[in-house]
Amino acid sequence: MAETQANPTDGTVSRDGPLALALAALVAGTVLLGALLPGHPARPHAAATPAEDAACIEWSDGCRVCTRRPEGPACSLPGIACTLKDARCLRRAGG
């Protein structure tokens, strides 16, 4: 049964308690769904093509720059406002 409170100034009855509880539950449910459901499909690894090209020693996808090293590729962290583009080779071996 809904709990009501009398308003001492004009004698009306307030039902704000259940409304506030329902609103809080709606907000919490929306936040929970946003955190648990996947947003958009993951993009494929952007540097896949240049990384497979042994002659390419440095490449970028507009967000990261990767360099080929003896122990494997080393990539920078993406910037806060990066715009992902097609990966392209920036520097080739012997050139």
Buried (B, 14 or more C-beta within 10 A) or exposed (E): EEEEEEEEEEEEEEEEEEEEEEEEEEEEEEEEEEEEEEEEEEEEEBBEBBBEEEEBBBBBBBBBBBBBEEEEBEBEEBEEEEEEEEBEBBBEEEE
